[in-house]
């Protein structure tokens, strides 16, 4: 049965791509802003078994989203709900098919290890923010096991001081409830093994996107203050909705 579930979900993913990709390319050909990457991400989330629920309200207007990071499903769920372009490490750009698809949604690929690359990455991020598309960043820098919130890496948040246009920051708590530890992608687990484990999973996967109170980065002294404020909001939401059986969060 696990194999059958996997095949059905892969088939649904491929079907979603076959529906959305030709229409996206037509939109691009006539130089219109394409709604199809967002629609594909939403369909892809459902295809892998996710049931996305939204709490709170995404901010109207230009927005920079900061979210905790548990699984690759985060991108499908958050992208489908908001149409955001993501900031991702440049290794994803080299993944067959996945890298090309990510580029279709205006993903900004950044290099973490290369010294001296930050200035150019900030320029690219500023350019991306001029397009009015929401931008989403996972400031932990990696996925976690869901037991707590890792420290935020503030380097790329320098783009918000000052931002290239008026923009608000909205923290987002991505919550998989009791399934968090079962689906989390962390440690040295290969990407293929994690995908297989999720695609084989029995039943639906509830995902709650909690859009927390947005704030103006201009009210923060520096990028570390932005990171601390967003981290605190998400950590408090995690603590508030944490199940009694889950491990306690470390102090923030």
N, C-alpha and C positions, 0 to 999 in steps of 0.2 A: 504493500500500500504506500509506503514511503516513496518508492521509486515512481509509482503512478502519480502521486501528488507532485513530485518534482517535475515530471514530464508535462503534466497539465499546466503547471505554473510557468514553465519555460515556454510552452506553446502560447500562453496568454501574453507573455512578455513580447514574444516575436510578433504576435498579432497586433499588439499595441504599436510596435515600431512600424509595421507595414502600413498601418492606418495613418500614423502621424508624420512619418518621415517624408513621403512624397509631397504631402501638403505643405510641410515646412519648406521644402526646397522650392516649391512654386512661389511661396510667399517671399523667399529670399531672392528669387529670380526677378520678381517685379519690384524688389527693393521696398517691401513693406515689412513692418515689424511683425515677426511671426509669433502667434500665440501657441504654436504647436509643441515647443519644448516643454512648456508648463503642462499642457494637456497630456503629453506623453508621460511625464513624471507622475502625474496623478493616476493615470491608468496603470503605470508600472507598479506603483505602490499597491494598488488593489490586486494586481496580478500575482504578487508574491504573498498575498494573504493579509496585507495590512488594512486595518479599518481606522481611518484617520478621523479624529475628533478634535475640534478646535474650542479652546476656552480663552476668553478674553477677546480682544479685537485688534487685528493688525492695524498699525498706525496708518492713517491716510496721508498721502504725500511721500516725499523722498525718505527712505528708511534704510538704516544699516542694522542688520539683524546679527545678534551674538547669541549662540546657542551651545548647550552642552552636546557632547558627541558620544554616541553609544554604538551605532551601527551604520552601515552603508544605507540602510533604509531611511535614516535621517534625511538624506538628500532627496529621496523620492517623495517623502511625506512633506517636508518643508518646501521643496521646490514646487510640488504640485499645489500646495496651499497658497503660496505667495508669488510664484513666478520669479523667485530670486536667482541671480547669478551667484555662483559659489567661488570662494577662494580655496584653491586646492594645491597640494604639493605637486611639483612638476613631474614626479614619477608617474602620476595618473595619465599624463599626456601621452606616455609611451605605451599604455595598455591597448592591445588590439581592440578595435571597435569602441570600447568604453571611452578611450581618450578622445576619439573623434566626436562621439556623441556629446561628451562633456563640453567640447569646444562649440558645439551648435547652440548651447545655452549660455554662451559668453563666459564660460569658466575662466577665471584668472589663475594661471599656474605660477606658483612661486617656488623659488629655490631656498631651502632653509639653511643648507650647509655652506653655501658659497659666500665667503666674506666679500663685502663691498657691493653685494647685489641689492641690498635693501633700498637704496635710493631709487634705482630703476623700477623696483617693484612698487614703491609708493607712487611713482609717476604713472605707472600702468593702472594702479587702483584708482587714482584720481580721475584718469581718463574714463575708466569704466563707470564711475559714479556720475559722470556728466550725462549719461544716457537715460536717466530717470528709472532704470530698472533697479528694483531692490537688490542689495548686495548682502550675502550671508557669509559669516565667518565662524568657524569653530575655534575659538581662541585657546582651548586646551592644547591644540596642536596635534592631537591624536584621539583615538577612541579610548574609552575607559570601560571598566567592568560594571559600571553602574552603581557601585557601592558608595561612591562619593564624587565630588567635583574636583578635578585636578586644577592646579594653579593656571591662571590665564597668562598667555604670552602676549605682552602688550606691544610688541614691535610694530606690527602693521597698523595698530590703532593710531599711530602718529599721523595717518592720512586725515584724521578727523580734527586736527588742530592746526590751522582751521580747515574745515571741509571745503571741497571745491564748489559746493553749493549748499544752501540751507538743508540740513538733514537731521533727523532725529535717530537716536539709537534705541532699539527695542530688544531687550533680552527675551529669549524664548527658552522655556523648559520643555524638553522633549522627554516624554514619560511613557515607558512601555509597561508600567505596572509590574505585576508579578512575573512577567516574562522577561524582565530586563536582563537578569543574569544568564538566562537560557539563550538569548539571541546576541548578547554583546560580543563585539569583535575586538579582542585585545590580546596582548601578549604576542607570541610568535605564531599564532594560528594562521596558516596560509589563507589567502583570500578565497580560493576555490573550496577549501574545506568549510569555511564559514558559510559561503553561499549555499553549499549542498545541505548543510545542517538546517538552514532557515527554509530552504525550498522543500525539504523533507518533512518539515514540522507539521504536526497534526493541528487542524483547527485554524481559526482566524487569529490575527495578531493585533489587538487594540493598541493604537498609538494616540496619545493625547499631546497636542501642541498647545502649550500654555503661553499666550502672548502677554507678557508682563508689562508693567507701566514703562512707557518710553521716557527718555530724558534727552536733554539738549547737551551735546558734548561741550558746548561753549561754557557750561557751568562747571566744568572740570579743569583743574589746574594743569594736568598733563595726561599722557596716555596711561600712566600707571593708575591715576585716579579713575579714568574711564573703565579700565579693566577691573579695578576693585569694586566699583559701584555695580557694574553688570554682574560680576561674580557673586556679590552679596545677594542681589535680587534672585538669581537662579538658585543659589544655595538655600535660601530661605524657602523657595517654592518646593525644592526637593525635600527639605526637612518636613514641610507641612504635609506633603502627600506621601511621605515614606510609609511603607507597610510595616507593621509591628515586627514582622519576621525578618525584615531586611537589616543588614549591618548598619550600625550607627554611623552617621557622617562625622568626619573629623572636623574639629573646630575651624571656622573660617577666620 
